[in-house]
Amino acid sequence: MYEDLIAKRVSQLRMQKGVSARDMSLSLGQSESYINKIENKKALPSITGLYYICEYFGIHPKDFFDESYVAPQQAEELLVEIKKLSSEQIGHLLAIIKSMR
């Protein structure tokens, strides 16, 4: 059960980031096949490993496990940018977002 969730989520987030499993593995300081093994359900990351994976994606562990949060990396980036806007600009952005639903 957890193998499926973790494998699917790592793969989904990695593809959104546009990085290969090999490059991600090496960026995490692991062997070339580390992420491949996780995605193919041959291994699970340790808790520390999972935190490093979340850090790599720039997300919180709670967002990693929330499958309804389809693009957490982009949402985090969006929040950073929203904080730079004026109240009026945020209102316009909110209107645009609401019109997209």
N, CA, C and O atoms as CSV, one atom per row, in Angstrom:
chain,resi,resn,atom,element,x,y,z
A,1,MET,N,N,0.820,-1.190,0.000
A,1,MET,CA,C,0.000,0.000,0.000
A,1,MET,C,C,0.871,1.264,0.000
A,1,MET,O,O,0.730,2.110,-0.883
A,2,TYR,N,N,1.758,1.394,0.976
A,2,TYR,CA,C,2.615,2.577,1.033
A,2,TYR,C,C,3.601,2.594,-0.126
A,2,TYR,O,O,3.975,3.657,-0.620
A,3,GLU,N,N,4.017,1.411,-0.554
A,3,GLU,CA,C,4.932,1.336,-1.692
A,3,GLU,C,C,4.297,1.971,-2.917
A,3,GLU,O,O,4.952,2.708,-3.654
A,4,ASP,N,N,3.000,1.677,-3.136
A,4,ASP,CA,C,2.295,2.232,-4.288
A,4,ASP,C,C,2.209,3.753,-4.199
A,4,ASP,O,O,2.513,4.458,-5.161
A,5,LEU,N,N,1.796,4.246,-3.047
A,5,LEU,CA,C,1.648,5.691,-2.858
A,5,LEU,C,C,2.974,6.420,-3.037
A,5,LEU,O,O,3.050,7.412,-3.763
A,6,ILE,N,N,3.996,5.936,-2.387
A,6,ILE,CA,C,5.302,6.601,-2.452
A,6,ILE,C,C,5.876,6.528,-3.859
A,6,ILE,O,O,6.397,7.518,-4.370
A,7,ALA,N,N,5.783,5.356,-4.489
A,7,ALA,CA,C,6.300,5.197,-5.853
A,7,ALA,C,C,5.597,6.146,-6.819
A,7,ALA,O,O,6.237,6.822,-7.624
A,8,LYS,N,N,4.279,6.184,-6.724
A,8,LYS,CA,C,3.483,7.036,-7.617
A,8,LYS,C,C,3.791,8.510,-7.400
A,8,LYS,O,O,3.943,9.266,-8.359
A,9,ARG,N,N,3.883,8.913,-6.145
A,9,ARG,CA,C,4.093,10.327,-5.831
A,9,ARG,C,C,5.490,10.795,-6.233
A,9,ARG,O,O,5.645,11.886,-6.782
A,10,VAL,N,N,6.500,9.980,-5.965
A,10,VAL,CA,C,7.868,10.353,-6.359
A,10,VAL,C,C,7.933,10.510,-7.877
A,10,VAL,O,O,8.496,11.476,-8.391
A,11,SER,N,N,7.350,9.548,-8.578
A,11,SER,CA,C,7.359,9.597,-10.035
A,11,SER,C,C,6.629,10.835,-10.548
A,11,SER,O,O,7.130,11.529,-11.433
A,12,GLN,N,N,5.453,11.112,-9.998
A,12,GLN,CA,C,4.655,12.262,-10.421
A,12,GLN,C,C,5.415,13.573,-10.200
A,12,GLN,O,O,5.489,14.412,-11.097
A,13,LEU,N,N,5.967,13.738,-9.021
A,13,LEU,CA,C,6.678,14.982,-8.706
A,13,LEU,C,C,7.972,15.119,-9.499
A,13,LEU,O,O,8.351,16.217,-9.907
A,14,ARG,N,N,8.635,14.004,-9.710
A,14,ARG,CA,C,9.888,14.028,-10.478
A,14,ARG,C,C,9.612,14.440,-11.924
A,14,ARG,O,O,10.352,15.230,-12.509
A,15,MET,N,N,8.538,13.894,-12.486
A,15,MET,CA,C,8.200,14.222,-13.883
A,15,MET,C,C,7.795,15.696,-13.997
A,15,MET,O,O,8.137,16.361,-14.975
A,16,GLN,N,N,7.068,16.204,-12.999
A,16,GLN,CA,C,6.701,17.622,-13.010
A,16,GLN,C,C,7.938,18.505,-12.972
A,16,GLN,O,O,7.978,19.574,-13.581
A,17,LYS,N,N,8.933,18.042,-12.254
A,17,LYS,CA,C,10.173,18.815,-12.146
A,17,LYS,C,C,11.031,18.666,-13.403
A,17,LYS,O,O,11.921,19.479,-13.654
A,18,GLY,N,N,10.757,17.621,-14.191
A,18,GLY,CA,C,11.485,17.423,-15.443
A,18,GLY,C,C,12.898,16.919,-15.255
A,18,GLY,O,O,13.814,17.328,-15.969
A,19,VAL,N,N,13.072,16.038,-14.299
A,19,VAL,CA,C,14.398,15.504,-14.009
A,19,VAL,C,C,14.363,13.980,-14.119
A,19,VAL,O,O,13.338,13.355,-13.845
A,20,SER,N,N,15.469,13.399,-14.516
A,20,SER,CA,C,15.536,11.937,-14.624
A,20,SER,C,C,15.697,11.316,-13.242
A,20,SER,O,O,16.149,11.967,-12.300
A,21,ALA,N,N,15.321,10.052,-13.141
A,21,ALA,CA,C,15.471,9.328,-11.879
A,21,ALA,C,C,16.948,9.270,-11.485
A,21,ALA,O,O,17.285,9.402,-10.309
A,22,ARG,N,N,17.812,9.077,-12.455
A,22,ARG,CA,C,19.253,9.014,-12.195
A,22,ARG,C,C,19.769,10.335,-11.634
A,22,ARG,O,O,20.480,10.355,-10.629
A,23,ASP,N,N,19.405,11.440,-12.290
A,23,ASP,CA,C,19.875,12.750,-11.836
A,23,ASP,C,C,19.352,13.079,-10.445
A,23,ASP,O,O,20.072,13.638,-9.617
A,24,MET,N,N,18.096,12.730,-10.196
A,24,MET,CA,C,17.537,12.984,-8.874
A,24,MET,C,C,18.275,12.171,-7.819
A,24,MET,O,O,18.607,12.683,-6.750
A,25,SER,N,N,18.529,10.905,-8.122
A,25,SER,CA,C,19.258,10.036,-7.188
A,25,SER,C,C,20.608,10.629,-6.830
A,25,SER,O,O,20.981,10.701,-5.660
A,26,LEU,N,N,21.332,11.051,-7.851
A,26,LEU,CA,C,22.664,11.608,-7.624
A,26,LEU,C,C,22.588,12.937,-6.867
A,26,LEU,O,O,23.444,13.226,-6.030
A,27,SER,N,N,21.563,13.746,-7.161
A,27,SER,CA,C,21.388,15.010,-6.444
A,27,SER,C,C,21.128,14.786,-4.964
A,27,SER,O,O,21.481,15.618,-4.129
A,28,LEU,N,N,20.505,13.654,-4.644
A,28,LEU,CA,C,20.230,13.306,-3.251
A,28,LEU,C,C,21.421,12.628,-2.577
A,28,LEU,O,O,21.361,12.276,-1.399
A,29,GLY,N,N,22.502,12.450,-3.334
A,29,GLY,CA,C,23.688,11.812,-2.779
A,29,GLY,C,C,23.554,10.304,-2.655
A,29,GLY,O,O,24.209,9.678,-1.822
A,30,GLN,N,N,22.711,9.735,-3.479
A,30,GLN,CA,C,22.464,8.288,-3.442
A,30,GLN,C,C,23.023,7.628,-4.692
A,30,GLN,O,O,23.562,8.298,-5.573
A,31,SER,N,N,22.891,6.314,-4.761
A,31,SER,CA,C,23.332,5.578,-5.944
A,31,SER,C,C,22.451,5.950,-7.131
A,31,SER,O,O,21.347,6.465,-6.951
A,32,GLU,N,N,22.932,5.691,-8.333
A,32,GLU,CA,C,22.207,6.047,-9.550
A,32,GLU,C,C,20.813,5.427,-9.611
A,32,GLU,O,O,19.915,5.996,-10.233
A,33,SER,N,N,20.620,4.286,-8.984
A,33,SER,CA,C,19.355,3.552,-9.091
A,33,SER,C,C,18.400,3.793,-7.920
A,33,SER,O,O,17.335,3.177,-7.869
A,34,TYR,N,N,18.748,4.658,-6.994
A,34,TYR,CA,C,17.952,4.883,-5.782
A,34,TYR,C,C,16.489,5.216,-6.091
A,34,TYR,O,O,15.585,4.546,-5.591
A,35,ILE,N,N,16.253,6.228,-6.896
A,35,ILE,CA,C,14.883,6.656,-7.201
A,35,ILE,C,C,14.194,5.612,-8.068
A,35,ILE,O,O,12.999,5.365,-7.903
A,36,ASN,N,N,14.918,5.006,-8.973
A,36,ASN,CA,C,14.342,3.956,-9.811
A,36,ASN,C,C,13.806,2.807,-8.958
A,36,ASN,O,O,12.733,2.271,-9.237
A,37,LYS,N,N,14.540,2.439,-7.940
A,37,LYS,CA,C,14.099,1.365,-7.046
A,37,LYS,C,C,12.841,1.765,-6.279
A,37,LYS,O,O,11.951,0.941,-6.071
A,38,ILE,N,N,12.766,3.012,-5.865
A,38,ILE,CA,C,11.575,3.493,-5.148
A,38,ILE,C,C,10.382,3.502,-6.098
A,38,ILE,O,O,9.301,3.034,-5.741
A,39,GLU,N,N,10.571,4.029,-7.297
A,39,GLU,CA,C,9.470,4.117,-8.256
A,39,GLU,C,C,8.995,2.747,-8.743
A,39,GLU,O,O,7.837,2.589,-9.129
A,40,ASN,N,N,9.878,1.774,-8.723
A,40,ASN,CA,C,9.515,0.415,-9.143
A,40,ASN,C,C,9.136,-0.481,-7.965
A,40,ASN,O,O,9.027,-1.699,-8.108
A,41,LYS,N,N,8.939,0.136,-6.806
A,41,LYS,CA,C,8.472,-0.538,-5.589
A,41,LYS,C,C,9.411,-1.646,-5.107
A,41,LYS,O,O,8.977,-2.626,-4.501
A,42,LYS,N,N,10.689,-1.472,-5.384
A,42,LYS,CA,C,11.688,-2.433,-4.911
A,42,LYS,C,C,12.321,-1.971,-3.606
A,42,LYS,O,O,13.025,-2.732,-2.942
A,43,ALA,N,N,12.064,-0.713,-3.245
A,43,ALA,CA,C,12.626,-0.156,-2.008
A,43,ALA,C,C,11.749,0.998,-1.547
A,43,ALA,O,O,11.031,1.616,-2.333
A,44,LEU,N,N,11.829,1.265,-0.259
A,44,LEU,CA,C,11.185,2.440,0.325
A,44,LEU,C,C,12.279,3.325,0.917
A,44,LEU,O,O,13.267,2.817,1.446
A,45,PRO,N,N,12.110,4.642,0.831
A,45,PRO,CA,C,13.114,5.500,1.463
A,45,PRO,C,C,12.964,5.441,2.981
A,45,PRO,O,O,11.877,5.185,3.501
A,46,SER,N,N,14.052,5.676,3.669
A,46,SER,CA,C,13.976,5.826,5.126
A,46,SER,C,C,13.209,7.107,5.417
A,46,SER,O,O,12.925,7.882,4.504
A,47,ILE,N,N,12.878,7.330,6.663
A,47,ILE,CA,C,12.197,8.583,7.016
A,47,ILE,C,C,13.089,9.769,6.665
A,47,ILE,O,O,12.619,10.768,6.121
A,48,THR,N,N,14.365,9.653,6.975
A,48,THR,CA,C,15.301,10.720,6.624
A,48,THR,C,C,15.354,10.895,5.112
A,48,THR,O,O,15.373,12.019,4.610
A,49,GLY,N,N,15.378,9.778,4.390
A,49,GLY,CA,C,15.390,9.828,2.928
A,49,GLY,C,C,14.155,10.508,2.379
A,49,GLY,O,O,14.232,11.267,1.413
A,50,LEU,N,N,13.014,10.235,2.997
A,50,LEU,CA,C,11.770,10.862,2.560
A,50,LEU,C,C,11.824,12.373,2.790
A,50,LEU,O,O,11.346,13.147,1.960
A,51,TYR,N,N,12.399,12.788,3.905
A,51,TYR,CA,C,12.548,14.227,4.154
A,51,TYR,C,C,13.465,14.865,3.111
A,51,TYR,O,O,13.198,15.976,2.653
A,52,TYR,N,N,14.536,14.178,2.735
A,52,TYR,CA,C,15.422,14.709,1.698
A,52,TYR,C,C,14.709,14.792,0.358
A,52,TYR,O,O,14.914,15.744,-0.395
A,53,ILE,N,N,13.878,13.809,0.053
A,53,ILE,CA,C,13.102,13.830,-1.185
A,53,ILE,C,C,12.157,15.028,-1.181
A,53,ILE,O,O,12.058,15.745,-2.177
A,54,CYS,N,N,11.471,15.244,-0.078
A,54,CYS,CA,C,10.568,16.397,0.035
A,54,CYS,C,C,11.339,17.706,-0.106
A,54,CYS,O,O,10.888,18.628,-0.785
A,55,GLU,N,N,12.489,17.781,0.532
A,55,GLU,CA,C,13.325,18.977,0.429
A,55,GLU,C,C,13.756,19.199,-1.020
A,55,GLU,O,O,13.780,20.335,-1.496
A,56,TYR,N,N,14.093,18.127,-1.713
A,56,TYR,CA,C,14.490,18.207,-3.119
A,56,TYR,C,C,13.372,18.829,-3.958
A,56,TYR,O,O,13.627,19.647,-4.841
A,57,PHE,N,N,12.129,18.430,-3.669
A,57,PHE,CA,C,10.988,18.961,-4.398
A,57,PHE,C,C,10.518,20.309,-3.859
A,57,PHE,O,O,9.673,20.960,-4.474
A,58,GLY,N,N,11.053,20.730,-2.724
A,58,GLY,CA,C,10.661,22.005,-2.135
A,58,GLY,C,C,9.267,21.978,-1.540
A,58,GLY,O,O,8.549,22.977,-1.576
A,59,ILE,N,N,8.881,20.818,-0.984
A,59,ILE,CA,C,7.549,20.672,-0.398
A,59,ILE,C,C,7.649,20.122,1.016
A,59,ILE,O,O,8.690,19.610,1.426
A,60,HIS,N,N,6.567,20.233,1.744
A,60,HIS,CA,C,6.485,19.677,3.085
A,60,HIS,C,C,6.047,18.211,2.986
A,60,HIS,O,O,5.326,17.849,2.056
A,61,PRO,N,N,6.462,17.380,3.912
A,61,PRO,CA,C,6.026,15.981,3.884
A,61,PRO,C,C,4.509,15.819,3.829
A,61,PRO,O,O,4.013,14.898,3.181
A,62,LYS,N,N,3.769,16.696,4.496
A,62,LYS,CA,C,2.301,16.585,4.452
A,62,LYS,C,C,1.792,16.768,3.029
A,62,LYS,O,O,0.805,16.142,2.644
A,63,ASP,N,N,2.446,17.612,2.246
A,63,ASP,CA,C,2.044,17.819,0.858
A,63,ASP,C,C,2.425,16.629,-0.008
A,63,ASP,O,O,1.761,16.339,-1.003
A,64,PHE,N,N,3.482,15.950,0.369
A,64,PHE,CA,C,3.892,14.747,-0.365
A,64,PHE,C,C,2.791,13.690,-0.294
A,64,PHE,O,O,2.491,13.031,-1.290
A,65,PHE,N,N,2.197,13.534,0.875
A,65,PHE,CA,C,1.192,12.494,1.065
A,65,PHE,C,C,-0.218,12.925,0.680
A,65,PHE,O,O,-1.127,12.094,0.670
A,66,ASP,N,N,-0.420,14.185,0.366
A,66,ASP,CA,C,-1.730,14.675,-0.042
A,66,ASP,C,C,-1.836,14.574,-1.568
A,66,ASP,O,O,-1.415,15.477,-2.291
A,67,GLU,N,N,-2.403,13.466,-2.039
A,67,GLU,CA,C,-2.485,13.224,-3.478
A,67,GLU,C,C,-3.408,14.202,-4.200
A,67,GLU,O,O,-3.311,14.359,-5.417
A,68,SER,N,N,-4.298,14.857,-3.467
A,68,SER,CA,C,-5.181,15.831,-4.103
A,68,SER,C,C,-4.422,17.118,-4.451
A,68,SER,O,O,-4.906,17.940,-5.229
A,69,TYR,N,N,-3.260,17.278,-3.882
A,69,TYR,CA,C,-2.399,18.434,-4.124
A,69,TYR,C,C,-1.513,18.078,-5.313
A,69,TYR,O,O,-0.373,17.650,-5.135
A,70,VAL,N,N,-2.040,18.257,-6.530
A,70,VAL,CA,C,-1.388,17.722,-7.722
A,70,VAL,C,C,-0.080,18.394,-8.118
A,70,VAL,O,O,0.774,17.753,-8.731
A,71,ALA,N,N,0.093,19.641,-7.791
A,71,ALA,CA,C,1.312,20.353,-8.183
A,71,ALA,C,C,1.871,21.152,-7.013
A,71,ALA,O,O,1.913,22.381,-7.073
A,72,PRO,N,N,2.298,20.480,-5.955
A,72,PRO,CA,C,2.756,21.213,-4.771
A,72,PRO,C,C,3.967,22.097,-5.005
A,72,PRO,O,O,4.097,23.143,-4.370
A,73,GLN,N,N,4.852,21.698,-5.902
A,73,GLN,CA,C,6.035,22.522,-6.160
A,73,GLN,C,C,5.623,23.861,-6.752
A,73,GLN,O,O,6.110,24.914,-6.338
A,74,GLN,N,N,4.729,23.808,-7.716
A,74,GLN,CA,C,4.279,25.031,-8.370
A,74,GLN,C,C,3.435,25.878,-7.424
A,74,GLN,O,O,3.502,27.107,-7.464
A,75,ALA,N,N,2.651,25.235,-6.582
A,75,ALA,CA,C,1.840,25.973,-5.613
A,75,ALA,C,C,2.729,26.723,-4.632
A,75,ALA,O,O,2.450,27.874,-4.296
A,76,GLU,N,N,3.793,26.083,-4.174
A,76,GLU,CA,C,4.730,26.748,-3.265
A,76,GLU,C,C,5.381,27.948,-3.954
A,76,GLU,O,O,5.524,29.014,-3.355
A,77,GLU,N,N,5.770,27.768,-5.203
A,77,GLU,CA,C,6.383,28.858,-5.962
A,77,GLU,C,C,5.377,29.999,-6.159
A,77,GLU,O,O,5.731,31.174,-6.066
A,78,LEU,N,N,4.136,29.641,-6.429
A,78,LEU,CA,C,3.081,30.641,-6.605
A,78,LEU,C,C,2.870,31.448,-5.324
A,78,LEU,O,O,2.711,32.667,-5.374
A,79,LEU,N,N,2.870,30.766,-4.181
A,79,LEU,CA,C,2.694,31.470,-2.910
A,79,LEU,C,C,3.821,32.476,-2.656
A,79,LEU,O,O,3.586,33.574,-2.152
A,80,VAL,N,N,5.031,32.086,-3.008
A,80,VAL,CA,C,6.166,33.004,-2.842
A,80,VAL,C,C,5.952,34.259,-3.684
A,80,VAL,O,O,6.194,35.374,-3.223
A,81,GLU,N,N,5.496,34.068,-4.918
A,81,GLU,CA,C,5.280,35.204,-5.812
A,81,GLU,C,C,4.086,36.050,-5.375
A,81,GLU,O,O,4.122,37.275,-5.496
A,82,ILE,N,N,3.035,35.418,-4.872
A,82,ILE,CA,C,1.847,36.147,-4.419
A,82,ILE,C,C,2.203,37.101,-3.287
A,82,ILE,O,O,1.651,38.197,-3.199
A,83,LYS,N,N,3.110,36.692,-2.434
A,83,LYS,CA,C,3.502,37.536,-1.302
A,83,LYS,C,C,4.149,38.850,-1.758
A,83,LYS,O,O,4.236,39.802,-0.983
A,84,LYS,N,N,4.590,38.895,-2.989
A,84,LYS,CA,C,5.240,40.094,-3.526
A,84,LYS,C,C,4.240,41.069,-4.149
A,84,LYS,O,O,4.610,42.184,-4.516
A,85,LEU,N,N,2.965,40.652,-4.273
A,85,LEU,CA,C,1.960,41.463,-4.937
A,85,LEU,C,C,1.247,42.398,-3.970
A,85,LEU,O,O,1.235,42.189,-2.757
A,86,SER,N,N,0.660,43.424,-4.545
A,86,SER,CA,C,-0.165,44.343,-3.742
A,86,SER,C,C,-1.529,43.694,-3.521
A,86,SER,O,O,-1.869,42.697,-4.157
A,87,SER,N,N,-2.285,44.267,-2.626
A,87,SER,CA,C,-3.629,43.762,-2.334
A,87,SER,C,C,-4.500,43.791,-3.587
A,87,SER,O,O,-5.261,42.860,-3.850
A,88,GLU,N,N,-4.379,44.866,-4.350
A,88,GLU,CA,C,-5.165,44.994,-5.584
A,88,GLU,C,C,-4.776,43.921,-6.600
A,88,GLU,O,O,-5.642,43.324,-7.241
A,89,GLN,N,N,-3.482,43.679,-6.745
A,89,GLN,CA,C,-3.012,42.654,-7.683
A,89,GLN,C,C,-3.492,41.266,-7.256
A,89,GLN,O,O,-3.869,40.451,-8.099
A,90,ILE,N,N,-3.479,41.002,-5.967
A,90,ILE,CA,C,-3.959,39.715,-5.460
A,90,ILE,C,C,-5.447,39.553,-5.783
A,90,ILE,O,O,-5.889,38.463,-6.146
A,91,GLY,N,N,-6.217,40.637,-5.652
A,91,GLY,CA,C,-7.637,40.597,-5.998
A,91,GLY,C,C,-7.849,40.249,-7.456
A,91,GLY,O,O,-8.727,39.452,-7.783
A,92,HIS,N,N,-7.052,40.838,-8.338
A,92,HIS,CA,C,-7.151,40.528,-9.774
A,92,HIS,C,C,-6.787,39.069,-10.043
A,92,HIS,O,O,-7.458,38.378,-10.810
A,93,LEU,N,N,-5.732,38.622,-9.409
A,93,LEU,CA,C,-5.297,37.232,-9.577
A,93,LEU,C,C,-6.375,36.268,-9.097
A,93,LEU,O,O,-6.650,35.265,-9.755
A,94,LEU,N,N,-6.966,36.559,-7.988
A,94,LEU,CA,C,-8.032,35.722,-7.449
A,94,LEU,C,C,-9.211,35.656,-8.410
A,94,LEU,O,O,-9.786,34.588,-8.618
A,95,ALA,N,N,-9.570,36.795,-8.997
A,95,ALA,CA,C,-10.673,36.824,-9.989
A,95,ALA,C,C,-10.339,35.951,-11.199
A,95,ALA,O,O,-11.205,35.243,-11.713
A,96,ILE,N,N,-9.086,36.000,-11.651
A,96,ILE,CA,C,-8.665,35.185,-12.788
A,96,ILE,C,C,-8.766,33.700,-12.431
A,96,ILE,O,O,-9.281,32.898,-13.210
A,97,ILE,N,N,-8.274,33.353,-11.261
A,97,ILE,CA,C,-8.313,31.953,-10.832
A,97,ILE,C,C,-9.749,31.446,-10.732
A,97,ILE,O,O,-10.049,30.335,-11.169
A,98,LYS,N,N,-10.625,32.250,-10.164
A,98,LYS,CA,C,-12.027,31.838,-10.028
A,98,LYS,C,C,-12.696,31.672,-11.392
A,98,LYS,O,O,-13.566,30.817,-11.554
A,99,SER,N,N,-12.298,32.480,-12.367
A,99,SER,CA,C,-12.880,32.377,-13.702
A,99,SER,C,C,-12.403,31.119,-14.441
A,99,SER,O,O,-13.008,30.719,-15.436
A,100,MET,N,N,-11.345,30.509,-13.968
A,100,MET,CA,C,-10.789,29.318,-14.624
A,100,MET,C,C,-11.509,28.032,-14.216
A,100,MET,O,O,-11.326,26.994,-14.852
A,101,ARG,N,N,-12.319,28.091,-13.170
A,101,ARG,CA,C,-13.004,26.874,-12.712
A,101,ARG,C,C,-14.226,26.579,-13.498
A,101,ARG,O,O,-14.908,25.589,-13.231
